[in-house]
Amino acid sequence: MSQTSRRELKARIAFESPPLDASCAGSLREHLITATSRYAGIDTVLTGLAPAFDLEAVPALYNERWGSRASGITLIARSIHDVDYHPSTRCRVTHELSLERPDEEPSRTFGVVNVRPDGLDTRAFNEDPDLPWLAHATDPGEVGRELRAEGLLPTSRIARVVVVRYRAGSRCVLRLETAAGSVYLKVLASDGERIALMADALRGVPPLLRPLGYSSKLHALVLPELPGSAELHRLAFDASLPAAARLRWMRESGAALAILHAARCTSRPPRRIADDAHDLGASDAPLAHAAPVLLPRFVEGVRRLLDIGPEEGPFVASHGGFRTDQLLLVRDEAVIIDLDGLCWANPARDLGNFLAHLRWKAIREPHHAGFIGAAIPSFLAGYETVRDIPAKRWRACYEAASLFKIASRRFRKLTVSEWSLVPRLLDEAEALLRSSDPRLRPLLDEPGGNRRSDISRAELLSQKLGERWTIGYGVTEGEPEVIGKIFKDPLRGRRSHKTMQWLWDHSFAVPRPLGFLPELSMLVYLPVPGRPLGNGLFDDSGAADMDLAAAWLAALHRSALPLDRAFDFGNELKNLRKWAAVVGERHPDHAGAAERISKRLAELASELGAETVRPIHKDFHHDHVFVADRAHVIDLDEARLGDPTFDVAHFCAYLRLLGCRVPAMALTLGRRRDEFIAAYRCRSECDLGQRYGVFYAYTCLKIAKQLCTHSGVAPRPNAEAEYCQTAAMLREGLAALNCGSEP
């Protein structure tokens, strides 16, 4: 066969693929074209990088390679399918392509552009030098003869080979269509025989998609077709489906994984946390090149993983890459697919990877965070129906390792649009590593040493990005939950501990402090009893609850709590300017209102700093108050000397935010505000006066900034609600400054 004829054959096979969803591809295409300029400055050695990401320019690269214009074929680059970037050395960009021929349906394929310092070249997916057997696997005649010879295919002739998925240099999934039906071929670059042997040893495990066999010549697993199957990943995050069904599927996924882990088969050399850490250390070059400021944190995380020690085990049969997109639903039951990562490992490795990818999805797509918060316990509950959940320490370590891997991949795959989220990934990973530290245990034991408590679970409850992280721990022996708050600044952590300890010692209803761990910069304490104040605002007990909250606050303002910092109005004016800028950037039509509040408060700076001699909470609102026999107050980290009026105005502004979120109850919330202020005045000599309006406007701008940054008091509103609530709080702030009168 001539060179030209072979090229035409390869092109024809490559192009016989399912059509692409045009609307989805078009949206992604528009985004990537806009972002092309970002790639031009990433690597000055790989000068051809930007054209490889320009979907308008890409077809010309392939046209030159395949001469499709001369043959009447129109080639369209639909999306960037995959990227493998090595700084200053090479970047391999895989494109999803569409070929349009006259009088024929468009067909999909994959092409690869290799960018090197000396230029770039293109190839079809089935010309992969790391998968040399892929060319044979895509030839209907050759693959049919080989599989029939090995008894892996019926006598039916293969009519068409369709490429389904492709990862350059690693693997490719092909659908072989025959008159009797279809089978799938997963062609692997390496390790195929080992995977096939382990999969065969696990053939009795019901949730696994059992291969039909393995072709050593094609280096490929032969997989059956599953009629009526659906991807769990698509269904689980489809908000139009009933939440109960989606949570049931997550529970079944946990049970399916546990069945795999419970399977008995011959053990093999295990993969340990140190192996994952070594791989992470070898993958940091793209991150170091693109975001060197993040490298020290990444390296420190890898170091901590390496220091964990070798005391792992017992080991189980592990999937090796367990995520929601590794599962299918067949007749409403979970089936585990993609077995090319099968290994022998700590069961916490699969769980940690699964939880890390859920956490990453919640970061990347916050509108799914609520469902994910409910899905995690459902998944773990399903796992626990089959076998015990692995120790929390190991789950936390492996989840952290997976988060570091996800962070590293953002740079290896040049997903520039997600680089801004990487610091949060590192925050979450660091918090998990701290939560798994055994030095927390001494604070959980009784002083007399009669009983030792072990941590059974840990959950990141909340965080202020880059500053502090709050983790809830469950312990054995029937103990209540324990809270650990990690501070980036150890000085702030020690200060919070001293404040909490003084208040506890002086009979204030605050969390009971257990101690401060300087090595972890962690304040450890017991949670307060009672229900959140916000849960009863609309009940008959609402007025009494306002009285209890006011009593606690007035007592704080009268106390002699020793504090070493005071309300700094100069710094607060800087904050106000920053907040106004954030609001203006998010909503340009709100920029004027935010700026007017900021400027007016600067003019009233003397009111902001008029009185700084009494202890104040500085973040007092209904979510920080719990009601039982009396009011209990949490989150004392911002406590300082200041004007008591600040706390009162701050509390009332957040009630107003709640009124914006529940308009039907706005009048009731207005009454609660009046009840709170009246109860406070009965117990305090503080003259609220004009300063109330100043601090109220300050808090309104703070809330507007929180809305624009998806932070602050939950629930986080969607885009339309966020816009409306921001506008409402800015109007409140302007009104407070215009009237300037007391409430």
C-alpha positions in Angstrom: 0.0 0.0 0.0 1.4 3.4 -0.9 2.0 6.2 1.7 -0.8 8.2 0.2 -3.3 5.3 0.3 -2.4 4.4 3.9 -2.9 8.1 5.0 -6.3 8.2 3.3 -7.3 4.9 5.1 -6.2 6.2 8.5 -8.1 9.4 7.9 -11.2 7.5 6.9 -11.2 5.3 10.0 -10.4 8.1 12.3 -13.3 10.1 11.0 -16.0 7.5 11.5 -17.1 8.6 15.0 -20.3 9.8 16.6 -21.4 13.4 15.9 -20.7 16.0 18.6 -23.3 17.9 20.5 -23.0 21.2 18.6 -24.4 23.5 21.3 -22.0 22.2 23.9 -19.0 22.4 21.6 -20.0 25.8 20.4 -20.1 27.2 23.9 -16.7 25.8 24.8 -15.3 26.9 21.5 -16.3 30.5 22.2 -14.7 30.4 25.6 -11.4 29.0 24.3 -11.1 31.4 21.4 -11.5 34.3 23.9 -8.9 32.7 26.1 -6.3 32.1 23.4 -4.3 35.2 24.3 -3.7 33.7 27.8 -1.6 30.9 26.3 0.7 33.2 24.3 2.8 34.3 27.3 2.8 31.0 29.3 6.0 29.6 27.7 8.4 31.7 25.6 10.2 28.6 24.4 7.1 26.9 23.0 6.2 29.7 20.6 3.6 27.6 18.8 1.5 27.1 22.0 -1.1 29.8 21.3 -2.1 28.6 17.8 -2.7 25.1 19.2 -5.4 26.6 21.5 -7.0 28.8 18.9 -9.9 26.8 17.5 -10.1 29.1 14.5 -6.5 28.4 13.6 -6.4 24.7 14.4 -8.2 23.4 11.2 -5.5 24.9 9.0 -2.9 22.9 10.9 -4.7 19.6 10.2 -5.7 20.7 6.6 -2.0 21.0 5.9 -1.3 17.6 7.3 -4.2 15.7 5.7 -5.0 17.8 2.6 -8.7 17.8 3.5 -9.6 20.9 1.5 -8.4 19.2 -1.7 -10.6 16.2 -1.0 -13.6 18.3 -0.4 -13.6 17.7 3.4 -14.3 20.5 5.8 -12.6 20.1 9.1 -13.8 21.9 12.2 -12.0 22.0 15.6 -14.8 21.5 18.2 -12.9 21.6 21.5 -9.7 21.0 23.4 -10.0 17.4 24.5 -6.8 17.0 26.5 -3.5 18.7 27.1 -0.2 17.3 28.4 2.3 20.2 29.1 5.9 20.0 30.0 7.5 23.5 30.4 9.9 24.5 27.7 10.0 20.9 26.4 6.7 20.0 24.7 3.0 20.4 24.9 0.7 17.7 23.4 -2.8 19.1 22.6 -5.5 16.7 21.6 -8.5 18.2 19.7 -12.0 16.9 19.2 -12.5 17.4 15.5 -15.5 17.2 13.2 -15.3 16.3 9.5 -18.0 17.4 7.1 -18.3 15.8 3.7 -20.8 16.7 1.0 -24.1 14.9 1.4 -22.9 13.1 4.6 -23.5 13.4 8.3 -20.7 15.1 10.2 -18.3 12.7 11.9 -16.2 13.1 14.9 -12.5 12.1 15.5 -9.4 13.1 17.5 -6.3 14.8 16.3 -3.1 15.7 18.1 -0.8 18.8 17.8 2.6 18.4 19.3 4.2 21.7 20.1 8.0 21.7 20.5 10.7 24.4 20.7 11.5 23.8 17.0 7.9 24.0 15.8 4.8 21.8 15.8 3.4 18.8 14.0 0.0 17.0 13.8 -1.2 13.5 13.6 -4.3 11.4 13.8 -5.2 9.6 17.0 -4.4 6.2 15.5 -0.8 7.3 14.7 0.2 7.3 18.4 3.8 6.3 18.8 3.1 5.1 22.4 0.2 3.0 21.1 1.7 1.5 17.9 -0.9 -1.4 18.0 -3.7 1.2 17.8 -3.3 1.4 14.0 -4.1 -2.3 13.8 -7.0 -2.0 16.3 -8.7 0.6 14.1 -8.5 -1.5 11.0 -11.8 -3.4 10.8 -10.3 -6.3 8.9 -7.1 -6.7 11.1 -8.8 -6.3 14.5 -11.6 -8.7 13.4 -9.2 -11.4 12.4 -7.1 -11.1 15.6 -10.1 -11.2 17.9 -11.7 -14.1 16.2 -8.4 -16.0 16.3 -8.3 -15.5 20.0 -11.9 -16.5 20.5 -12.9 -13.0 21.7 -15.3 -12.1 18.9 -18.2 -14.0 17.1 -17.8 -14.8 13.5 -19.6 -11.6 12.5 -17.6 -9.2 10.4 -16.7 -5.8 11.9 -18.6 -3.2 9.9 -17.2 -0.1 11.5 -14.6 0.9 14.2 -15.7 4.0 16.1 -13.4 5.9 18.5 -15.2 6.7 21.7 -12.5 8.1 24.0 -8.8 8.8 23.6 -6.0 9.8 25.9 -2.8 10.4 23.9 0.1 8.1 24.9 -2.1 6.2 27.3 -5.3 4.5 26.1 -8.1 4.5 23.6 -11.6 3.1 23.7 -13.0 1.8 20.4 -16.5 0.5 19.6 -16.5 -2.4 17.2 -19.8 -2.6 15.4 -21.0 -5.9 14.0 -24.3 -7.3 12.7 -24.7 -9.2 15.9 -24.1 -6.2 18.1 -21.2 -4.2 19.5 -18.2 -4.8 21.7 -15.7 -2.4 23.1 -11.9 -2.5 22.9 -9.8 -0.6 25.4 -6.3 -0.3 24.0 -3.6 0.4 26.6 -0.1 1.7 26.3 1.2 -0.5 29.2 0.4 -2.8 32.0 -2.5 -4.4 30.1 -1.7 -8.0 31.0 -1.4 -7.3 34.7 -4.7 -5.5 34.7 -6.4 -8.3 32.8 -5.1 -10.9 35.3 -6.3 -8.9 38.3 -9.7 -8.2 36.6 -10.0 -12.0 35.9 -9.2 -12.7 39.6 -12.1 -10.4 40.5 -14.6 -11.8 38.0 -17.0 -12.8 40.8 -17.4 -9.3 42.1 -20.9 -8.2 40.9 -20.4 -4.4 40.5 -17.4 -4.7 38.2 -17.7 -4.5 34.4 -16.0 -7.8 33.7 -13.8 -7.9 30.5 -14.6 -10.6 28.0 -10.9 -11.2 27.6 -7.6 -9.7 26.7 -5.8 -9.5 23.4 -2.0 -9.6 24.0 -1.3 -8.7 20.4 -3.5 -5.6 20.4 -2.7 -4.8 24.1 -6.4 -4.4 24.6 -9.2 -5.4 27.0 -12.4 -6.6 25.3 -15.4 -5.2 27.0 -19.1 -6.0 26.6 -21.8 -3.6 25.6 -24.3 -2.6 28.3 -27.6 -1.8 26.7 -29.6 0.8 28.5 -26.7 2.0 30.7 -26.4 5.7 31.8 -23.4 7.6 33.2 -23.8 8.2 37.0 -21.9 11.4 36.7 -24.5 13.0 34.4 -27.5 11.7 36.4 -26.2 12.4 39.9 -25.7 16.1 39.2 -28.9 16.6 37.1 -31.0 18.9 39.4 -34.1 18.1 37.4 -34.1 14.6 38.8 -35.5 13.8 42.3 -32.9 14.4 45.0 -33.9 11.1 46.7 -33.1 9.1 43.6 -29.7 10.8 43.2 -28.8 10.2 46.8 -29.8 6.6 46.5 -27.5 6.2 43.5 -24.7 7.7 45.6 -25.4 5.2 48.4 -25.3 2.3 45.9 -22.0 3.7 44.6 -20.5 3.4 48.1 -21.8 -0.1 48.5 -20.4 -1.1 45.1 -16.9 0.2 46.1 -17.1 -1.7 49.4 -18.0 -4.9 47.6 -14.8 -4.5 45.5 -12.8 -3.8 48.6 -14.2 -6.9 50.3 -13.3 -9.2 47.4 -10.8 -11.9 48.1 -8.0 -12.3 45.6 -4.3 -12.9 45.5 -2.4 -10.0 47.1 0.2 -8.1 45.1 2.8 -5.5 46.0 0.7 -2.6 47.4 0.6 1.0 46.4 1.2 3.2 49.4 0.7 6.9 50.2 4.5 7.4 49.7 4.1 6.2 46.1 1.4 8.8 45.5 3.6 11.4 47.1 6.6 10.6 45.0 4.4 10.8 41.8 3.2 14.2 43.0 6.8 15.4 43.6 7.7 14.4 40.0 4.7 16.3 38.5 5.3 19.8 39.9 7.2 21.3 36.9 4.2 22.9 35.2 3.0 24.4 38.5 6.5 25.7 39.3 6.7 27.3 35.9 3.2 28.8 35.7 2.6 29.7 39.4 5.9 29.7 41.3 4.3 31.4 44.3 2.3 28.3 45.0 5.2 25.9 44.7 6.3 26.1 48.4 2.9 25.1 49.6 2.7 22.2 47.2 6.2 21.0 48.1 5.4 21.2 51.8 2.2 19.2 51.3 4.1 16.5 49.5 6.7 16.5 52.2 4.0 15.9 54.8 2.6 13.0 52.8 6.0 11.4 52.7 6.4 11.9 56.5 3.2 9.9 57.2 5.1 6.6 57.6 4.8 3.1 56.3 2.3 1.7 58.8 -0.5 1.2 56.3 -2.7 -1.9 55.8 -4.5 -4.2 55.5 -4.6 -3.7 51.7 -7.5 -4.5 49.4 -8.3 -4.7 45.7 -8.5 -1.0 44.7 -10.0 0.6 41.7 -7.2 3.2 41.6 -9.2 6.1 40.1 -12.6 5.9 41.7 -14.9 8.9 40.8 -18.5 9.4 39.8 -17.5 9.2 36.1 -16.2 5.7 36.7 -19.7 4.3 37.3 -22.6 3.4 35.1 -26.2 2.8 36.1 -27.6 -0.4 34.6 -31.2 -1.1 35.5 -30.7 1.4 38.4 -27.7 -0.5 39.8 -24.1 0.8 40.0 -21.5 -0.8 37.7 -17.8 0.1 38.1 -16.0 0.7 34.8 -12.5 1.8 33.7 -10.5 -0.9 35.5 -7.1 0.1 34.0 -6.1 1.5 37.4 -6.7 -1.7 39.4 -4.1 -2.2 42.1 -3.6 -3.4 45.7 -3.9 -0.5 48.1 -5.3 1.0 51.3 -9.1 1.2 50.9 -8.9 4.8 52.0 -7.2 5.6 48.7 -10.4 5.0 46.6 -12.6 6.8 49.2 -10.2 9.7 49.5 -10.1 10.1 45.7 -13.9 10.0 45.4 -14.4 12.6 48.1 -11.6 14.8 46.7 -13.3 15.0 43.3 -16.7 15.7 44.9 -15.0 18.5 46.9 -13.4 19.8 43.7 -16.8 19.9 41.9 -18.3 21.9 44.8 -15.4 24.4 44.5 -15.7 24.6 40.7 -19.5 24.5 40.6 -20.8 26.0 43.9 -24.4 25.4 42.8 -23.9 21.7 43.4 -22.4 22.2 46.9 -25.7 21.5 48.7 -26.3 18.2 46.9 -22.7 17.2 47.5 -23.0 17.9 51.2 -25.8 15.4 51.3 -24.2 13.0 48.9 -21.1 12.3 50.9 -22.9 10.9 54.0 -25.1 8.8 51.6 -22.0 7.4 49.9 -20.3 6.6 53.2 -23.5 5.0 54.5 -23.7 2.8 51.5 -20.1 1.7 51.9 -20.7 0.9 55.6 -23.5 -1.5 54.7 -20.8 -3.8 53.4 -17.7 -3.2 55.4 -16.3 -0.7 58.0 -15.3 2.7 56.7 -11.5 3.1 56.7 -9.9 5.2 59.5 -10.5 8.9 59.1 -6.9 9.7 59.4 -6.1 7.7 56.2 -9.1 9.0 54.4 -8.0 12.5 55.1 -4.4 11.8 54.0 -5.5 10.2 50.7 -8.1 12.9 50.1 -5.4 15.5 50.6 -3.1 13.6 48.2 -5.9 13.6 45.5 -6.5 17.3 46.0 -2.8 18.0 45.4 -3.0 15.8 42.3 -6.0 17.8 41.0 -4.2 21.0 41.7 -1.1 19.8 39.8 -3.2 18.7 36.8 -4.7 22.2 36.4 -1.2 23.3 35.2 -0.2 20.1 33.3 -3.5 20.4 31.4 -3.2 24.2 31.1 -6.8 24.7 32.3 -6.0 28.4 32.7 -9.6 29.3 33.6 -9.3 27.2 36.8 -5.9 28.4 38.0 -7.6 31.0 40.3 -9.2 28.1 42.2 -5.9 26.2 42.9 -5.2 28.2 46.2 -8.5 26.9 47.5 -7.6 23.3 46.6 -4.3 23.8 48.5 -6.2 25.3 51.5 -8.5 22.3 51.6 -5.6 19.8 51.3 -3.6 21.5 54.0 -6.7 21.5 56.4 -7.1 17.8 55.8 -3.5 17.0 56.6 -3.8 19.0 59.8 -7.0 17.2 60.7 -5.2 13.9 60.4 -2.4 14.9 62.7 -2.1 12.5 65.8 -1.1 15.4 68.0 -4.7 16.4 68.3 -5.5 13.3 70.4 -4.1 14.4 73.8 -6.7 17.1 74.0 -9.5 14.5 73.7 -8.3 12.3 76.6 -9.5 12.7 80.1 -7.0 14.6 82.4 -6.7 11.5 84.6 -5.9 9.2 81.7 -8.7 6.8 82.5 -10.1 6.8 78.9 -8.7 7.6 75.5 -10.9 9.0 72.7 -10.1 8.3 69.1 -11.1 10.4 66.1 -13.7 8.5 64.0 -14.4 11.2 61.4 -13.6 14.7 60.4 -15.4 17.3 58.3 -14.4 20.7 57.1 -17.3 22.8 58.4 -16.3 26.3 57.2 -13.4 28.4 56.2 -12.2 31.9 55.6 -10.0 31.4 52.6 -6.3 31.9 53.4 -7.0 32.7 57.1 -8.7 30.0 59.1 -10.4 26.6 58.7 -13.0 25.0 61.1 -13.1 21.2 61.2 -15.6 19.1 63.1 -14.3 15.8 64.6 -16.4 12.8 65.8 -14.8 10.8 68.6 -15.5 7.4 70.0 -16.7 6.5 73.5 -19.9 8.4 73.0 -18.2 11.8 73.3 -19.7 14.9 71.7 -18.3 16.4 68.6 -15.0 18.3 69.0 -14.2 21.4 66.9 -10.7 22.3 65.7 -10.1 25.7 64.3 -6.8 26.1 62.4 -5.3 29.6 62.0 -2.8 30.6 59.3 -1.5 33.2 61.8 -0.6 31.4 65.1 -0.8 34.7 66.9 -4.5 35.0 66.0 -5.1 31.5 67.1 -3.5 32.1 70.6 -5.5 35.3 70.9 -8.8 33.5 70.2 -7.9 30.8 72.7 -7.2 33.4 75.4 -10.5 35.2 74.7 -12.5 32.0 74.7 -10.8 30.8 77.9 -11.4 34.0 79.8 -15.1 34.1 78.8 -15.5 30.5 79.8 -13.8 31.0 83.1 -16.1 34.0 83.8 -19.3 32.0 83.2 -20.1 33.3 79.7 -22.0 30.9 77.5 -19.3 30.2 74.8 -17.7 27.0 73.5 -15.7 25.2 76.1 -12.0 25.4 75.2 -9.9 22.2 75.4 -6.6 23.8 74.4 -4.4 25.2 71.7 -2.0 23.1 69.7 0.9 25.4 68.6 2.4 22.9 66.2 -0.9 22.9 64.2 -1.9 26.5 65.1 -5.2 24.9 66.1 -7.8 26.0 68.7 -9.7 22.9 70.0 -13.1 23.3 71.8 -16.4 21.7 72.4 -19.5 22.9 70.5 -22.2 24.9 72.3 -25.6 23.3 73.0 -28.9 24.5 71.7 -30.4 25.4 68.3 -29.3 28.2 66.0 -31.1 31.5 66.8 -32.1 31.8 63.1 -34.2 28.6 63.3 -36.7 30.1 65.7 -37.0 33.7 64.4 -40.5 33.1 63.0 -41.7 31.0 66.0 -43.6 32.2 69.1 -40.4 31.9 71.0 -38.7 34.5 68.8 -39.2 37.4 71.1 -37.8 35.5 74.1 -34.8 34.4 72.0 -34.1 38.1 71.1 -34.1 38.9 74.8 -31.5 36.1 75.5 -29.3 37.2 72.6 -29.4 40.8 73.8 -28.6 39.8 77.3 -25.5 38.0 76.2 -24.3 40.9 74.1 -24.9 43.5 76.8 -23.0 41.4 79.3 -20.0 41.2 76.9 -20.0 44.9 76.5 -20.0 45.4 80.3 -17.3 42.9 80.9 -13.6 43.4 81.7 -12.5 41.0 79.0 -8.8 41.8 78.4 -8.1 42.4 74.7 -4.9 43.6 73.1 -6.4 45.2 69.9 -8.9 47.8 69.2 -11.2 48.8 66.3 -8.9 50.4 63.8 -10.9 52.9 61.7 -8.0 53.6 59.4 -7.8 49.9 58.4 -11.6 49.7 58.2 -11.6 52.5 55.7 -9.2 50.6 53.5 -11.6 47.6 53.8 -14.5 49.7 52.7 -12.7 50.9 49.6 -11.8 47.3 48.7 -15.4 46.1 49.3 -16.8 48.8 47.1 -14.3 47.8 44.3 -15.3 44.2 44.6 -19.0 45.1 44.3 -18.3 47.4 41.4 -16.3 44.8 39.5 -19.0 42.1 40.0 -21.9 44.4 39.2 -20.9 47.6 37.4 -24.4 49.0 37.7 -24.0 48.8 41.5 -20.6 50.4 41.6 -22.0 53.9 42.2 -24.0 53.0 45.2 -21.1 51.0 46.8 -18.7 53.9 46.1 -21.1 56.4 47.7 -21.4 54.4 50.9 -17.6 54.0 51.1 -17.0 57.7 50.5 -19.7 58.8 53.0 -18.3 56.5 55.7 -14.8 58.0 55.1 -16.3 61.4 55.7 -17.8 60.1 58.9 -14.6 58.5 60.1 -14.8 60.2 63.4 -18.0 58.4 64.1 -16.4 55.0 63.2 -13.7 55.5 65.8 -15.5 57.6 68.4 -15.5 54.9 71.1 -13.1 52.0 71.3 -13.0 51.2 75.0 -15.5 48.3 75.4 -15.2 44.6 74.3 -17.1 43.9 71.1 -17.7 40.7 69.2 -17.4 42.4 65.8 -19.1 39.5 63.9 -22.3 39.2 65.9 -25.3 37.8 63.9 -28.0 35.2 64.2 -25.8 32.4 62.8 -23.3 32.9 65.6 -26.0 32.6 68.4 -27.4 29.3 69.7 -30.3 29.2 72.1 -30.9 26.7 75.0 -31.5 27.8 78.6 -29.6 30.9 77.6 -27.9 32.3 74.5 -24.5 30.7 73.6 -22.3 32.6 71.2 -19.5 31.3 68.9 -16.8 32.6 66.6 -15.0 35.0 68.9 -12.0 35.4 66.6 -12.6 39.1 65.7 -13.2 40.2 69.3 -11.5 43.6 70.2 -12.1 46.8 71.9 -14.6 49.1 70.2 -18.0 50.7 70.1 -20.8 48.5 71.4 -23.1 50.1 68.9 -21.2 48.3 66.2 -22.4 44.9 67.4 -26.0 46.0 67.6 -26.0 47.5 64.1 -24.2 44.5 62.7 -26.8 42.1 64.1 -29.7 44.1 62.7 -28.2 44.4 59.3 -28.0 40.6 59.0 -31.6 40.4 60.1 -32.4 42.7 57.2 -30.5 40.4 54.8 -32.6 37.5 56.0 -35.7 39.7 55.3 -34.4 40.1 51.7 -34.2 36.3 51.4 -37.6 35.7 52.9 -39.7 38.7 51.8 -42.9 37.2 53.2 -41.4 37.4 56.7 -39.8 40.8 56.4 -42.4 42.4 58.8 -41.8 39.7 61.4 -38.0 40.2 61.2 -38.6 43.9 61.6 -40.4 43.2 64.9 -37.5 40.9 65.9 -35.1 43.7 65.3 -37.1 46.1 67.4 -37.4 43.5 70.2 -33.6 42.9 70.2 -32.8 46.6 70.3 -35.4 47.2 73.2 -34.0 44.3 75.2 -30.4 45.5 74.6 -31.3 49.0 75.8 -32.8 47.7 79.0 -29.5 46.1 79.9 -27.0 48.7 78.5 -26.2 52.3 79.0 -24.9 52.5 75.5 -26.5 55.4 73.5 -26.9 54.0 70.0 -27.6 57.4 68.4 -26.2 58.4 65.0 -23.4 55.9 65.2 -26.0 53.1 64.7 -26.7 54.4 61.1 -22.9 54.6 60.4 -22.2 51.1 61.5 -25.4 49.7 59.9 -24.2 51.2 56.5 -20.7 49.7 57.1 -22.3 46.2 57.6 -24.5 46.6 54.6 -21.5 47.2 52.3 -19.7 44.3 54.0 -22.7 42.0 53.2 -22.8 43.2 49.6 -19.2 42.3 49.2 -19.9 38.8 50.7 -22.7 38.3 48.3 -20.5 39.2 45.4 -17.8 36.8 46.6 -20.2 33.9 47.5 -19.1 34.1 51.2 -20.9 35.1 54.4 -24.1 33.7 55.9 -25.6 30.7 54.1 -27.4 29.9 52.0 -25.4 31.2 49.0 -27.9 32.7 46.5 -27.9 32.0 42.8 -26.9 34.7 40.3 -30.3 36.4 40.1 -30.9 36.4 43.8 -27.4 37.5 44.5 -27.8 40.5 42.3 -31.2 41.5 43.9 -29.9 41.0 47.5 -26.8 43.0 46.7 -28.9 45.9 45.4 -31.2 45.7 48.5 -28.4 45.8 51.0 -26.8 48.8 49.2 -30.1 50.6 49.3 -30.3 49.9 53.0 -26.8 51.3 53.5 -27.6 54.5 51.6 -30.8 55.0 53.5 -29.1 54.6 56.8 -26.5 57.2 55.9 -29.1 59.6 54.4 -31.3 59.6 57.5 -28.5 59.3 60.1 -31.1 58.8 62.9 -31.2 56.1 65.5 -33.4 53.0 64.8 
